[in-house]
Amino acid sequence: MTPADPLHPPSAAVSNPSAKLWGGRFAEGTDALVEAFSESVSFDQRLWRQDIAGSTAHARMLGKVGVLTPADVDAIVGGLSQIRGEIERGEFRWQLALEDVHMNIESRLTALIGDAGKRLHTARSRNDQVATDLRLYVRDAIDELADLLTALGDVLLDLAEREADTIMPGFTHLQIAQPVTFGHHMLAWREQTLRDRARLLDARKRANVLPLGSAALAGTVYPIDRHFVAEQLGFDAVSENSLDAVSDRDFAIEFVSACTLTMIHLSRWSEELILWCTPMFGFVKLPDRFCTGSSIMPQKKNPDVPELVRGKTGRVVGDLNALLVLMKGQPLAYNRDNQEDKPPLFDAHDTVSASLRLFAAMLPNVTVERATCRAAAFKGYSTATDLADYLVKRGLPFRDAHHAVGAAVGHAVARGVDLSELSLDELRGFSSLIDADVFDVLTLDGSVNGRNHWGGTAPAQVRAAIARARAGARAAR
């Protein structure tokens, strides 16, 4: 007897072709390997809400135009409602042999209501059906993420207000550059959330176009009313071209692209938090419940949430790349390749949603070590630019002022002191324009308070920006 080859198992037909909703043309059942390889219900079943909503609207439209009888419409709508309840209660039996979410629901509907269930698919194809479901899903996902970004932005406003007077070093090249306020830094994070939300809502406009009615690729011979369906489902417009409607996945790529940028921002925040909570920085303490320990080193407190968000950003970047590569070689119209659009789409949505929720829960409980932040800002000659600006205001060209201050910094480095710790005579050795009032601009408070303009880091401007943001939010509601 020949031993079994685990790499090349025997091929076998596992189902009668007549059992398939599309099986009339076929003489043999689907191969077992093909059945396992081609199913999508294991992941696309999460579209069940959208599928039931789309089918309900489609049935009502067919009744409106006279393709279905009122009795058929009532039976279909009632049957779909029953299926919704079964799924919500966990009673629905998903079958891999039925391939996908659409055929699982249609098969169950037919079992419940008989021939009326078989009439539901009149004037549509799985091509325009899945395109509709996916657009509904993306629309729902955008609305969820937009709300989460708004909530996270509100958290950042609260944190910015709490730390409006907290001075910390600002960095370029990860080198101390100039003093800023912690509140100003949190408002910088919030600006990123505003752009993320705006991108999602802009993408929503292009996602919110109804493809249903395009059928397989060419439209349908039935007297359908697509605008009625669009109104039922809350779409803003109806697709203009049936070929494009069933094959377009731009809206999914746009959505995942927006998700990717959101994760890029969260990853940058994560990197800062990871640095700030190390003993070398010591700017913040993360709450214990958002950290873990070491299996061998009892002293460790690891910033796992920021680290995981930073790591999961790579997943979402990969999701975007997967969709781009998936679409790049496809001719019009629909191709089975597009079955693979859902795992990266779902993964990007799930990852961003979880990350936003975690940050919104973690940030209000972050402890800012104000004294440590201030002491760090005192290092690195962060008020050197203030001294240069002081000299410019006294008539010295900026390049000459830059050179003089650079020499003063070199002198301070050699002495191992800060600029503010040099004597007036020492400072005047670099420019005769320096007077005793120079020490007002060499302090950390003088530096940040001096940047008192729209968008600046001064505490007064931080509070003004917070007030504008909250007023805008109230107006938007």
ZILIN-V737716 format. One record per residue. N is the residue number from 1. RES is the residue in three letters. PHI is phi in radians with two decimals (none if undefined). BURIAL is I if it has 16 or more other ideal C-beta (glycine too) atoms within 10 Angstrom, else O. Layout:
n=N res=RES phi=PHI burial=BURIAL
n=N res=RES phi=PHI burial=BURIAL
//
This chain:
n=1 res=MET phi=none burial=O
n=2 res=THR phi=-1.32 burial=O
n=3 res=PRO phi=-1.15 burial=O
n=4 res=ALA phi=-1.21 burial=O
n=5 res=ASP phi=-1.76 burial=O
n=6 res=PRO phi=-1.13 burial=O
n=7 res=LEU phi=-1.45 burial=O
n=8 res=HIS phi=-2.36 burial=O
n=9 res=PRO phi=-1.16 burial=O
n=10 res=PRO phi=-1.09 burial=O
n=11 res=SER phi=-1.54 burial=O
n=12 res=ALA phi=-2.69 burial=O
n=13 res=ALA phi=-1.38 burial=O
n=14 res=VAL phi=-1.95 burial=O
n=15 res=SER phi=-2.54 burial=I
n=16 res=ASN phi=-1.24 burial=O
n=17 res=PRO phi=-1.03 burial=O
n=18 res=SER phi=-1.21 burial=O
n=19 res=ALA phi=-1.31 burial=O
n=20 res=LYS phi=-1.44 burial=I
n=21 res=LEU phi=-1.16 burial=I
n=22 res=TRP phi=-1.92 burial=O
n=23 res=GLY phi=-1.44 burial=O
n=24 res=GLY phi=-1.08 burial=O
n=25 res=ARG phi=-1.47 burial=O
n=26 res=PHE phi=-1.75 burial=O
n=27 res=ALA phi=-1.70 burial=O
n=28 res=GLU phi=-2.40 burial=O
n=29 res=GLY phi=-1.31 burial=I
n=30 res=THR phi=-1.23 burial=I
n=31 res=ASP phi=-1.06 burial=O
n=32 res=ALA phi=-1.04 burial=O
n=33 res=LEU phi=-1.15 burial=O
n=34 res=VAL phi=-1.15 burial=O
n=35 res=GLU phi=-1.01 burial=I
n=36 res=ALA phi=-1.24 burial=O
n=37 res=PHE phi=-1.30 burial=O
n=38 res=SER phi=-1.75 burial=O
n=39 res=GLU phi=-1.16 burial=I
n=40 res=SER phi=-2.24 burial=I
n=41 res=VAL phi=-1.11 burial=I
n=42 res=SER phi=-1.10 burial=O
n=43 res=PHE phi=-2.10 burial=I
n=44 res=ASP phi=-1.52 burial=I
n=45 res=GLN phi=-1.10 burial=I
n=46 res=ARG phi=-1.22 burial=O
n=47 res=LEU phi=-1.52 burial=I
n=48 res=TRP phi=-1.08 burial=I
n=49 res=ARG phi=-1.09 burial=O
n=50 res=GLN phi=-1.14 burial=I
n=51 res=ASP phi=-1.16 burial=I
n=52 res=ILE phi=-1.17 burial=I
n=53 res=ALA phi=-1.09 burial=I
n=54 res=GLY phi=-1.13 burial=I
n=55 res=SER phi=-1.18 burial=I
n=56 res=THR phi=-1.10 burial=I
n=57 res=ALA phi=-1.14 burial=I
n=58 res=HIS phi=-1.11 burial=I
n=59 res=ALA phi=-1.09 burial=I
n=60 res=ARG phi=-1.12 burial=I
n=61 res=MET phi=-1.16 burial=I
n=62 res=LEU phi=-1.08 burial=I
n=63 res=GLY phi=-1.19 burial=I
n=64 res=LYS phi=-1.08 burial=O
n=65 res=VAL phi=-1.60 burial=O
n=66 res=GLY phi=1.55 burial=O
n=67 res=VAL phi=-1.33 burial=I
n=68 res=LEU phi=-1.97 burial=I
n=69 res=THR phi=-1.36 burial=O
n=70 res=PRO phi=-0.97 burial=O
n=71 res=ALA phi=-1.15 burial=O
n=72 res=ASP phi=-1.12 burial=I
n=73 res=VAL phi=-1.07 burial=I
n=74 res=ASP phi=-1.07 burial=O
n=75 res=ALA phi=-1.15 burial=I
n=76 res=ILE phi=-1.15 burial=I
n=77 res=VAL phi=-1.09 burial=I
n=78 res=GLY phi=-1.15 burial=O
n=79 res=GLY phi=-1.13 burial=I
n=80 res=LEU phi=-1.12 burial=I
n=81 res=SER phi=-1.11 burial=O
n=82 res=GLN phi=-1.13 burial=O
n=83 res=ILE phi=-1.10 burial=I
n=84 res=ARG phi=-0.98 burial=I
n=85 res=GLY phi=-1.11 burial=O
n=86 res=GLU phi=-1.08 burial=O
n=87 res=ILE phi=-1.19 burial=I
n=88 res=GLU phi=-1.09 burial=O
n=89 res=ARG phi=-1.52 burial=O
n=90 res=GLY phi=1.33 burial=O
n=91 res=GLU phi=-1.70 burial=O
n=92 res=PHE phi=-1.30 burial=I
n=93 res=ARG phi=-1.77 burial=O
n=94 res=TRP phi=-1.39 burial=O
n=95 res=GLN phi=-2.10 burial=O
n=96 res=LEU phi=-1.08 burial=O
n=97 res=ALA phi=-1.10 burial=I
n=98 res=LEU phi=-1.57 burial=I
n=99 res=GLU phi=1.33 burial=I
n=100 res=ASP phi=-2.54 burial=I
n=101 res=VAL phi=-1.08 burial=I
n=102 res=HIS phi=-1.16 burial=I
n=103 res=MET phi=-1.29 burial=I
n=104 res=ASN phi=-1.10 burial=I
n=105 res=ILE phi=-1.21 burial=I
n=106 res=GLU phi=-1.13 burial=I
n=107 res=SER phi=-1.13 burial=I
n=108 res=ARG phi=-1.15 burial=I
n=109 res=LEU phi=-1.06 burial=I
n=110 res=THR phi=-1.14 burial=I
n=111 res=ALA phi=-1.12 burial=O
n=112 res=LEU phi=-1.39 burial=I
n=113 res=ILE phi=-2.12 burial=I
n=114 res=GLY phi=1.35 burial=O
n=115 res=ASP phi=-1.05 burial=O
n=116 res=ALA phi=-1.03 burial=I
n=117 res=GLY phi=-1.15 burial=I
n=118 res=LYS phi=-1.26 burial=O
n=119 res=ARG phi=-1.48 burial=I
n=120 res=LEU phi=-1.03 burial=I
n=121 res=HIS phi=-1.42 burial=I
n=122 res=THR phi=-1.01 burial=O
n=123 res=ALA phi=1.22 burial=I
n=124 res=ARG phi=-2.58 burial=I
n=125 res=SER phi=-2.23 burial=I
n=126 res=ARG phi=-1.10 burial=I
n=127 res=ASN phi=-1.12 burial=I
n=128 res=ASP phi=-1.40 burial=I
n=129 res=GLN phi=-1.16 burial=I
n=130 res=VAL phi=-1.22 burial=I
n=131 res=ALA phi=-1.09 burial=I
n=132 res=THR phi=-1.20 burial=I
n=133 res=ASP phi=-1.01 burial=I
n=134 res=LEU phi=-1.19 burial=I
n=135 res=ARG phi=-1.17 burial=I
n=136 res=LEU phi=-1.10 burial=I
n=137 res=TYR phi=-1.12 burial=I
n=138 res=VAL phi=-1.06 burial=I
n=139 res=ARG phi=-1.07 burial=I
n=140 res=ASP phi=-1.11 burial=O
n=141 res=ALA phi=-1.13 burial=I
n=142 res=ILE phi=-1.08 burial=I
n=143 res=ASP phi=-1.06 burial=O
n=144 res=GLU phi=-1.12 burial=O
n=145 res=LEU phi=-1.17 burial=I
n=146 res=ALA phi=-1.09 burial=I
n=147 res=ASP phi=-1.15 burial=O
n=148 res=LEU phi=-1.15 burial=I
n=149 res=LEU phi=-1.17 burial=I
n=150 res=THR phi=-1.09 burial=O
n=151 res=ALA phi=-1.10 burial=O
n=152 res=LEU phi=-1.16 burial=I
n=153 res=GLY phi=-1.06 burial=I
n=154 res=ASP phi=-1.14 burial=I
n=155 res=VAL phi=-1.05 burial=I
n=156 res=LEU phi=-1.16 burial=I
n=157 res=LEU phi=-1.09 burial=I
n=158 res=ASP phi=-1.08 burial=O
n=159 res=LEU phi=-1.17 burial=I
n=160 res=ALA phi=-1.11 burial=I
n=161 res=GLU phi=-1.16 burial=I
n=162 res=ARG phi=-1.09 burial=O
n=163 res=GLU phi=-1.99 burial=I
n=164 res=ALA phi=-1.09 burial=I
n=165 res=ASP phi=-1.72 burial=I
n=166 res=THR phi=-1.35 burial=I
n=167 res=ILE phi=-1.61 burial=I
n=168 res=MET phi=-2.48 burial=I
n=169 res=PRO phi=-1.34 burial=I
n=170 res=GLY phi=-1.61 burial=I
n=171 res=PHE phi=-2.13 burial=I
n=172 res=THR phi=-2.28 burial=O
n=173 res=HIS phi=1.00 burial=O
n=174 res=LEU phi=1.04 burial=O
n=175 res=GLN phi=-1.93 burial=O
n=176 res=ILE phi=-1.05 burial=I
n=177 res=ALA phi=-1.97 burial=I
n=178 res=GLN phi=-2.53 burial=I
n=179 res=PRO phi=-1.19 burial=I
n=180 res=VAL phi=-2.35 burial=I
n=181 res=THR phi=-1.74 burial=I
n=182 res=PHE phi=-1.03 burial=I
n=183 res=GLY phi=-1.06 burial=I
n=184 res=HIS phi=-1.09 burial=I
n=185 res=HIS phi=-1.12 burial=I
n=186 res=MET phi=-1.15 burial=I
n=187 res=LEU phi=-1.19 burial=I
n=188 res=ALA phi=-1.13 burial=O
n=189 res=TRP phi=-1.06 burial=I
n=190 res=ARG phi=-1.12 burial=I
n=191 res=GLU phi=-0.99 burial=O
n=192 res=GLN phi=-1.15 burial=I
n=193 res=THR phi=-1.14 burial=I
n=194 res=LEU phi=-1.14 burial=O
n=195 res=ARG phi=-1.18 burial=O
n=196 res=ASP phi=-1.05 burial=I
n=197 res=ARG phi=-1.14 burial=I
n=198 res=ALA phi=-1.10 burial=O
n=199 res=ARG phi=-1.10 burial=I
n=200 res=LEU phi=-1.08 burial=I
n=201 res=LEU phi=-1.18 burial=O
n=202 res=ASP phi=-1.20 burial=O
n=203 res=ALA phi=-1.12 burial=I
n=204 res=ARG phi=-1.04 burial=I
n=205 res=LYS phi=-1.04 burial=O
n=206 res=ARG phi=-1.41 burial=I
n=207 res=ALA phi=-1.30 burial=I
n=208 res=ASN phi=-1.55 burial=I
n=209 res=VAL phi=-2.18 burial=I
n=210 res=LEU phi=-1.38 burial=I
n=211 res=PRO phi=-1.63 burial=I
n=212 res=LEU phi=-1.04 burial=I
n=213 res=GLY phi=1.90 burial=I
n=214 res=SER phi=-1.34 burial=I
n=215 res=ALA phi=0.99 burial=I
n=216 res=ALA phi=-1.22 burial=O
n=217 res=LEU phi=-2.97 burial=I
n=218 res=ALA phi=-2.03 burial=O
n=219 res=GLY phi=1.61 burial=I
n=220 res=THR phi=-2.43 burial=I
n=221 res=VAL phi=-1.50 burial=O
n=222 res=TYR phi=-1.44 burial=O
n=223 res=PRO phi=-1.42 burial=O
n=224 res=ILE phi=-1.32 burial=I
n=225 res=ASP phi=-2.10 burial=O
n=226 res=ARG phi=-1.20 burial=I
n=227 res=HIS phi=-1.19 burial=O
n=228 res=PHE phi=-1.12 burial=O
n=229 res=VAL phi=-1.10 burial=I
n=230 res=ALA phi=-1.04 burial=I
n=231 res=GLU phi=-1.15 burial=O
n=232 res=GLN phi=-1.07 burial=I
n=233 res=LEU phi=-1.72 burial=I
n=234 res=GLY phi=1.38 burial=O
n=235 res=PHE phi=-1.40 burial=I
n=236 res=ASP phi=-1.40 burial=O
n=237 res=ALA phi=-2.67 burial=O
n=238 res=VAL phi=-2.00 burial=I
n=239 res=SER phi=-1.06 burial=I
n=240 res=GLU phi=-1.58 burial=O
n=241 res=ASN phi=-2.42 burial=O
n=242 res=SER phi=-1.19 burial=I
n=243 res=LEU phi=-1.07 burial=O
n=244 res=ASP phi=-1.18 burial=O
n=245 res=ALA phi=-1.06 burial=I
n=246 res=VAL phi=-1.45 burial=I
n=247 res=SER phi=-1.86 burial=I
n=248 res=ASP phi=-1.27 burial=I
n=249 res=ARG phi=-2.27 burial=I
n=250 res=ASP phi=-0.98 burial=O
n=251 res=PHE phi=-1.09 burial=I
n=252 res=ALA phi=-1.22 burial=I
n=253 res=ILE phi=-1.13 burial=I
n=254 res=GLU phi=-1.04 burial=I
n=255 res=PHE phi=-1.08 burial=I
n=256 res=VAL phi=-1.21 burial=I
n=257 res=SER phi=-1.09 burial=I
n=258 res=ALA phi=-1.11 burial=I
n=259 res=CYS phi=-1.06 burial=I
n=260 res=THR phi=-1.11 burial=I
n=261 res=LEU phi=-1.13 burial=I
n=262 res=THR phi=-1.06 burial=I
n=263 res=MET phi=-1.17 burial=I
n=264 res=ILE phi=-1.03 burial=O
n=265 res=HIS phi=-1.13 burial=I
n=266 res=LEU phi=-1.10 burial=I
n=267 res=SER phi=-1.16 burial=I
n=268 res=ARG phi=-1.15 burial=O
n=269 res=TRP phi=-1.06 burial=I
n=270 res=SER phi=-1.04 burial=I
n=271 res=GLU phi=-1.05 burial=O
n=272 res=GLU phi=-1.15 burial=I
n=273 res=LEU phi=-1.09 burial=I
n=274 res=ILE phi=-1.07 burial=I
n=275 res=LEU phi=-1.17 burial=I
n=276 res=TRP phi=-1.12 burial=I
n=277 res=CYS phi=-1.62 burial=I
n=278 res=THR phi=-1.30 burial=O
n=279 res=PRO phi=-1.03 burial=O
n=280 res=MET phi=-1.14 burial=O
n=281 res=PHE phi=-1.71 burial=I
n=282 res=GLY phi=1.16 burial=O
n=283 res=PHE phi=-1.35 burial=I
n=284 res=VAL phi=-2.40 burial=I
n=285 res=LYS phi=-2.13 burial=O
n=286 res=LEU phi=-1.49 burial=I
n=287 res=PRO phi=-1.08 burial=O
n=288 res=ASP phi=-0.96 burial=O
n=289 res=ARG phi=-1.24 burial=O
n=290 res=PHE phi=-1.89 burial=I
n=291 res=CYS phi=-2.28 burial=I
n=292 res=THR phi=-2.33 burial=O
n=293 res=GLY phi=-1.88 burial=O
n=294 res=SER phi=-1.86 burial=O
n=295 res=SER phi=-1.31 burial=O
n=296 res=ILE phi=-2.17 burial=O
n=297 res=MET phi=-1.87 burial=O
n=298 res=PRO phi=-1.16 burial=O
n=299 res=GLN phi=-1.48 burial=O
n=300 res=LYS phi=-1.30 burial=O
n=301 res=LYS phi=-2.33 burial=O
n=302 res=ASN phi=-1.68 burial=O
n=303 res=PRO phi=-1.40 burial=I
n=304 res=ASP phi=-1.11 burial=O
n=305 res=VAL phi=-1.08 burial=I
n=306 res=PRO phi=-1.06 burial=I
n=307 res=GLU phi=-1.12 burial=I
n=308 res=LEU phi=-1.20 burial=O
n=309 res=VAL phi=-1.08 burial=I
n=310 res=ARG phi=-1.06 burial=I
n=311 res=GLY phi=-1.24 burial=O
n=312 res=LYS phi=-1.19 burial=I
n=313 res=THR phi=-1.02 burial=I
n=314 res=GLY phi=-1.07 burial=O
n=315 res=ARG phi=-1.08 burial=O
n=316 res=VAL phi=-1.24 burial=I
n=317 res=VAL phi=-1.02 burial=I
n=318 res=GLY phi=-1.13 burial=O
n=319 res=ASP phi=-1.05 burial=I
n=320 res=LEU phi=-1.10 burial=I
n=321 res=ASN phi=-1.08 burial=O
n=322 res=ALA phi=-1.06 burial=I
n=323 res=LEU phi=-1.18 burial=I
n=324 res=LEU phi=-1.09 burial=O
n=325 res=VAL phi=-1.20 burial=O
n=326 res=LEU phi=-0.99 burial=I
n=327 res=MET phi=-1.59 burial=I
n=328 res=LYS phi=-1.14 burial=O
n=329 res=GLY phi=-2.00 burial=O
n=330 res=GLN phi=-1.53 burial=O
n=331 res=PRO phi=-1.35 burial=O
n=332 res=LEU phi=-1.25 burial=O
n=333 res=ALA phi=-1.90 burial=I
n=334 res=TYR phi=-1.27 burial=I
n=335 res=ASN phi=-2.30 burial=O
n=336 res=ARG phi=-1.13 burial=O
n=337 res=ASP phi=-0.81 burial=O
n=338 res=ASN phi=-1.20 burial=I
n=339 res=GLN phi=-1.01 burial=I
n=340 res=GLU phi=-1.44 burial=O
n=341 res=ASP phi=-1.35 burial=I
n=342 res=LYS phi=-1.37 burial=I
n=343 res=PRO phi=-0.95 burial=I
n=344 res=PRO phi=-1.18 burial=I
n=345 res=LEU phi=-1.11 burial=I
n=346 res=PHE phi=-1.10 burial=I
n=347 res=ASP phi=-1.11 burial=I
n=348 res=ALA phi=-1.08 burial=I
n=349 res=HIS phi=-1.06 burial=I
n=350 res=ASP phi=-1.08 burial=I
n=351 res=THR phi=-1.19 burial=I
n=352 res=VAL phi=-1.16 burial=I
n=353 res=SER phi=-1.02 burial=O
n=354 res=ALA phi=-1.11 burial=O
n=355 res=SER phi=-1.16 burial=I
n=356 res=LEU phi=-1.12 burial=I
n=357 res=ARG phi=-1.11 burial=O
n=358 res=LEU phi=-1.14 burial=I
n=359 res=PHE phi=-1.13 burial=I
n=360 res=ALA phi=-1.13 burial=I
n=361 res=ALA phi=-1.43 burial=O
n=362 res=MET phi=-1.45 burial=I
n=363 res=LEU phi=-1.08 burial=I
n=364 res=PRO phi=-1.08 burial=O
n=365 res=ASN phi=-1.82 burial=O
n=366 res=VAL phi=-1.32 burial=I
n=367 res=THR phi=-1.65 burial=O
n=368 res=VAL phi=-1.65 burial=I
n=369 res=GLU phi=-1.47 burial=I
n=370 res=ARG phi=-1.11 burial=O
n=371 res=ALA phi=-1.13 burial=O
n=372 res=THR phi=-1.17 burial=O
n=373 res=CYS phi=-1.05 burial=I
n=374 res=ARG phi=-1.15 burial=I
n=375 res=ALA phi=-1.10 burial=O
n=376 res=ALA phi=-1.17 burial=I
n=377 res=ALA phi=-1.16 burial=I
n=378 res=PHE phi=-1.28 burial=I
n=379 res=LYS phi=-1.51 burial=O
n=380 res=GLY phi=1.34 burial=I
n=381 res=TYR phi=0.99 burial=I
n=382 res=SER phi=-1.23 burial=I
n=383 res=THR phi=-1.73 burial=I
n=384 res=ALA phi=-1.06 burial=I
n=385 res=THR phi=-1.12 burial=I
n=386 res=ASP phi=-1.11 burial=I
n=387 res=LEU phi=-1.16 burial=I
n=388 res=ALA phi=-1.10 burial=I
n=389 res=ASP phi=-1.11 burial=I
n=390 res=TYR phi=-1.02 burial=I
n=391 res=LEU phi=-1.21 burial=I
n=392 res=VAL phi=-1.08 burial=I
n=393 res=LYS phi=-1.09 burial=O
n=394 res=ARG phi=-1.65 burial=O
n=395 res=GLY phi=1.86 burial=O
n=396 res=LEU phi=-1.46 burial=I
n=397 res=PRO phi=-0.99 burial=O
n=398 res=PHE phi=-1.03 burial=O
n=399 res=ARG phi=-1.12 burial=O
n=400 res=ASP phi=-1.22 burial=O
n=401 res=ALA phi=-1.11 burial=I
n=402 res=HIS phi=-1.02 burial=I
n=403 res=HIS phi=-1.16 burial=O
n=404 res=ALA phi=-1.11 burial=I
n=405 res=VAL phi=-1.21 burial=I
n=406 res=GLY phi=-1.03 burial=O
n=407 res=ALA phi=-1.16 burial=O
n=408 res=ALA phi=-1.13 burial=I
n=409 res=VAL phi=-1.10 burial=I
n=410 res=GLY phi=-1.02 burial=O
n=411 res=HIS phi=-1.14 burial=I
n=412 res=ALA phi=-1.14 burial=I
n=413 res=VAL phi=-1.05 burial=O
n=414 res=ALA phi=-1.08 burial=O
n=415 res=ARG phi=-1.48 burial=O
n=416 res=GLY phi=1.30 burial=O
n=417 res=VAL phi=-2.27 burial=O
n=418 res=ASP phi=-1.46 burial=I
n=419 res=LEU phi=-0.98 burial=I
n=420 res=SER phi=-1.20 burial=I
n=421 res=GLU phi=-1.66 burial=O
n=422 res=LEU phi=-1.31 burial=I
n=423 res=SER phi=-1.31 burial=O
n=424 res=LEU phi=-1.06 burial=O
n=425 res=ASP phi=-1.09 burial=O
n=426 res=GLU phi=-1.10 burial=I
n=427 res=LEU phi=-1.16 burial=I
n=428 res=ARG phi=-1.17 burial=O
n=429 res=GLY phi=-1.15 burial=O
n=430 res=PHE phi=-1.77 burial=I
n=431 res=SER phi=-2.88 burial=I
n=432 res=SER phi=-1.28 burial=O
n=433 res=LEU phi=-1.36 burial=I
n=434 res=ILE phi=-1.43 burial=I
n=435 res=ASP phi=-2.11 burial=O
n=436 res=ALA phi=-1.10 burial=O
n=437 res=ASP phi=-1.23 burial=O
n=438 res=VAL phi=-1.07 burial=I
n=439 res=PHE phi=-1.22 burial=O
n=440 res=ASP phi=-1.19 burial=O
n=441 res=VAL phi=-1.60 burial=I
n=442 res=LEU phi=-1.53 burial=I
n=443 res=THR phi=-1.48 burial=I
n=444 res=LEU phi=-1.11 burial=I
n=445 res=ASP phi=-1.14 burial=O
n=446 res=GLY phi=-1.10 burial=I
n=447 res=SER phi=-1.13 burial=I
n=448 res=VAL phi=-1.25 burial=I
n=449 res=ASN phi=-1.20 burial=I
n=450 res=GLY phi=-1.22 burial=I
n=451 res=ARG phi=-1.63 burial=I
n=452 res=ASN phi=-1.73 burial=O
n=453 res=HIS phi=-2.44 burial=O
n=454 res=TRP phi=-0.93 burial=O
n=455 res=GLY phi=1.56 burial=O
n=456 res=GLY phi=-1.44 burial=I
n=457 res=THR phi=-1.57 burial=I
n=458 res=ALA phi=-0.98 burial=I
n=459 res=PRO phi=-0.91 burial=I
n=460 res=ALA phi=-1.09 burial=O
n=461 res=GLN phi=-1.30 burial=I
n=462 res=VAL phi=-1.08 burial=I
n=463 res=ARG phi=-1.17 burial=O
n=464 res=ALA phi=-1.14 burial=O
n=465 res=ALA phi=-1.14 burial=I
n=466 res=ILE phi=-1.11 burial=I
n=467 res=ALA phi=-1.09 burial=O
n=468 res=ARG phi=-1.11 burial=O
n=469 res=ALA phi=-1.11 burial=I
n=470 res=ARG phi=-1.24 burial=O
n=471 res=ALA phi=-1.13 burial=O
n=472 res=GLY phi=-1.12 burial=O
n=473 res=ALA phi=-1.15 burial=O
n=474 res=ARG phi=-1.13 burial=O
n=475 res=ALA phi=-1.14 burial=O
n=476 res=ALA phi=-1.18 burial=O
n=477 res=ARG phi=-1.30 burial=O
//
